[in-house]
């Protein structure tokens, strides 16, 4: 029974690991990271590496070792693509933060691997597995707590536009399967954090029940993107707006660069802006910020 559940849990986790592939493909194709963050990809990389270290200490090659090795490779690949393309971003803060997050992720992985080797040599593999297991569990619980920010945005905007229902279902299912596998094998380092993850998945699904499924590809009503990526409220001029402002109606409705008032002064018309950005994934809330589904992966 444990073997079947473990295999199903492995398949669900791999599906989660490949879910960001479309976003990463868009980043590589457009050479732009837009409003995306490297943090989810680095989290996937660190989480996979942590569980690989734990699996090597308890001799669990499959499903824990294999599944999380895949997650580590996937997270590393996504991070590399992001870092390569963030250099095209004119915002220095984006480039600086991306490299800092990546450096922190690599440092955590190095510390975990070194600690595991030292403890296994000085004490025993069992002692090392227990110590690493506690750390991995704390890290996993932090991952499952990460949707709290997204949940707050959903409650504030009363829209699930930044969430993807199939992904939320897969997250809850994967956590439930891994928790079951942990109970069946009496591995509480696996069962405990995944139980928390299952509850977090149910919390995400409850938001869909409360607010329904939103259109992920449309910004909120009354919102438009400015050229610099920020959002602002724009109101379309009414039929009499041009006359009220002292601008001839023909000039107000035309596509000319500027028009003149009755006193001869010139009024500049701003060029039209387009709604949305190419290659962007997810919807936008009423505050204009992009809401994205958090990536919670791993065993």
TORLO-745128 format. One line per 10 residues: number of its first residue (from 1); their letters; for each residue x, y, z of C-alpha. Coordinates in steps of 0.02 Angstrom, whole numbers. Layout:
BEGIN
NUM	a	X,Y,Z | ...
END
This chain:
BEGIN
1	xxxxxxxxxx	0,0,0 | 140,121,46 | 223,89,-122 | 66,136,-219 | 35,292,-116 | 218,341,-133 | 211,323,-321 | 54,430,-333 | 133,560,-219 | 287,563,-330
11	xxxxxxxxxx	183,591,-487 | 86,733,-404 | 247,817,-348 | 326,804,-520 | 170,886,-594 | 193,1029,-471 | 377,1043,-516 | 340,1062,-701 | 196,1184,-675 | 308,1340,-686
21	xxxxxxxxxx	380,1283,-854 | 261,1394,-953 | 309,1548,-853 | 494,1510,-873 | 470,1481,-1059 | 388,1653,-1072 | 534,1731,-977 | 659,1653,-1096 | 557,1696,-1251 | 522,1878,-1208
31	xxxxxxxxxx	688,1905,-1116 | 589,1990,-979 | 547,1935,-802 | 404,2065,-792 | 336,2061,-613 | 388,1883,-576 | 501,1840,-430 | 643,1714,-424 | 594,1665,-247 | 474,1521,-292
41	xxxxxxxxxx	606,1442,-406 | 742,1455,-273 | 622,1385,-143 | 592,1236,-256 | 779,1211,-275 | 814,1220,-88 | 667,1110,-40 | 719,977,-164 | 899,979,-104 | 848,969,79
51	xxxxxxxxxx	741,815,49 | 876,733,-57 | 997,751,89 | 868,678,208 | 827,535,89 | 1012,490,72 | 1027,477,261 | 879,358,279 | 916,263,116 | 750,308,35
61	xxxxxxxxxx	796,316,-149 | 615,309,-208 | 500,398,-190 | 579,532,-82 | 752,537,-159 | 702,524,-342 | 556,645,-331 | 652,782,-244 | 805,761,-353 | 689,804,-497
71	xxxxxxxxxx	625,954,-400 | 802,1013,-365 | 851,1002,-550 | 691,1089,-603 | 711,1230,-477 | 894,1254,-525 | 848,1264,-710 | 709,1390,-680 | 824,1496,-572 | 961,1494,-704
81	xxxxxxxxxx	840,1551,-840 | 776,1690,-727 | 951,1751,-683 | 1005,1753,-865 | 856,1858,-918 | 843,1975,-769 | 996,2066,-836 | 884,2135,-974 | 776,2219,-841 | 815,2404,-818
91	xxxxxxxxxx	765,2397,-635 | 924,2376,-533 | 824,2320,-382 | 756,2168,-477 | 931,2112,-528 | 1004,2142,-355 | 864,2051,-263 | 870,1903,-383 | 1054,1872,-353 | 1038,1895,-166
101	xxxxxxxxxx	896,1769,-155 | 991,1644,-263 | 1150,1666,-159 | 1050,1636,-1 | 973,1478,-74 | 1142,1408,-124 | 1210,1447,50 | 1068,1352,134 | 1098,1201,22 | 1285,1203,57
111	xxxxxxxxxx	1256,1218,244 | 1132,1075,244 | 1245,957,145 | 1398,998,250 | 1305,977,414 | 1234,809,359 | 1406,742,313 | 1487,803,475 | 1349,733,586 | 1348,566,494
121	xxxxxxxxxx	1537,549,516 | 1549,610,696 | 1391,527,761 | 1283,417,649 | 1168,425,499 | 1018,406,614 | 1068,556,719 | 1104,657,563 | 936,608,486 | 843,664,643
131	xxxxxxxxxx	932,832,647 | 910,864,461 | 730,804,471 | 685,938,599 | 761,1074,491 | 673,1011,333 | 508,1008,426 | 526,1188,484 | 571,1241,307 | 421,1148,237
141	xxxxxxxxxx	300,1228,360 | 368,1399,310 | 335,1354,128 | 156,1307,166 | 133,1468,264 | 186,1572,112 | 9,1576,35 | -48,1685,180 | 4,1842,85 | -91,1786,-69
151	xxxxxxxxxx	-242,1739,36 | -242,1913,111 | -240,1992,-63 | -383,1879,-117 | -485,1928,36 | -446,2112,7 | -488,2113,-178 | -624,1980,-164 | -553,1900,-321 | -457,1738,-352
161	xxxxxxxxxx	-380,1806,-512 | -203,1765,-451 | -245,1583,-413 | -260,1433,-527 | -387,1304,-472 | -305,1147,-548 | -140,1194,-466 | -222,1220,-298 | -307,1050,-312 | -140,968,-357
171	xxxxxxxxxx	-54,1051,-208 | -186,985,-87 | -184,812,-166 | 6,798,-163 | 14,851,19 | -122,725,65 | -31,584,-25 | 136,624,55 | 56,637,226 | -24,466,200
181	xxxxxxxxxx	142,394,143 | 225,462,299 | 92,384,411 | 105,216,323 | 294,212,339 | 294,287,515 | 403,430,453 | 338,578,551 | 464,695,471 | 365,669,312
191	xxxxxxxxxx	190,654,385 | 191,806,499 | 233,947,378 | 128,872,240 | -23,869,354 | 3,1056,376 | 20,1071,188 | -144,981,161 | -233,1103,277 | -152,1248,183
201	xxxxxxxxxx	-214,1172,19 | -390,1160,87 | -379,1343,139 | -336,1390,-40 | -481,1288,-108 | -599,1372,15 | -558,1539,-66 | -626,1473,-231 | -785,1418,-143 | -804,1590,-66
211	xxxxxxxxxx	-759,1702,-214 | -775,1588,-365 | -657,1563,-512 | -594,1726,-588 | -527,1758,-762 | -339,1752,-740 | -303,1844,-902 | -399,2005,-869 | -353,2148,-753 | -481,2214,-631
221	xxxxxxxxxx	-616,2330,-696 | -559,2511,-710 | -375,2468,-703 | -245,2493,-840 | -58,2473,-845 | 55,2623,-859 | 210,2608,-971 | 320,2583,-817 | 217,2433,-759 | 120,2525,-625
231	xxxxxxxxxx	-68,2531,-626 | -181,2681,-617 | -363,2724,-637 | -407,2791,-808 | -576,2861,-854 | -630,2871,-1035 | -684,3046,-1089 | -870,3065,-1115 | -949,3146,-1264 | -948,3316,-1183
241	xxxxxxxxxx	-782,3307,-1091 | -684,3393,-1227 | -804,3540,-1235 | -811,3558,-1046 | -622,3572,-1037 | -617,3703,-1172 | -552,3581,-1303 | -644,3566,-1468 | -738,3401,-1477 | -653,3352,-1639
251	xxxxxxxxxx	-481,3378,-1564 | -527,3287,-1404 | -580,3132,-1498 | -440,3133,-1625 | -275,3042,-1619 | -174,3203,-1642 | -25,3230,-1533 | -94,3395,-1464 | -234,3520,-1482 | -258,3704,-1443
261	xxxxxxxxxx	-376,3787,-1321 | -482,3939,-1364 | -348,4053,-1293 | -215,3979,-1407 | -121,3874,-1276 | -75,3698,-1326 | -135,3540,-1237 | -34,3381,-1256 | -131,3219,-1271 | -42,3069,-1194
271	xxxxxxxxxx	-24,2918,-1309 | -144,2776,-1274 | -83,2638,-1159 | -124,2455,-1177 | -199,2347,-1043 | -92,2203,-984 | 85,2155,-1031 | 144,2024,-1153 | 194,1861,-1076 | 122,1902,-906
281	xxxxxxxxxx	41,1763,-808 | -100,1784,-683 | -223,1924,-652 | -209,2092,-567 | -296,2146,-409 | -377,2313,-375 | -211,2379,-313 | -130,2342,-480 | -8,2214,-411 | 4,2046,-496
291	xxxxxxxxx	-61,1901,-395 | 24,1736,-425 | -6,1562,-364 | 132,1513,-241 | 232,1361,-284 | 233,1236,-144 | 329,1084,-194 | 430,943,-122 | 396,793,-16
END
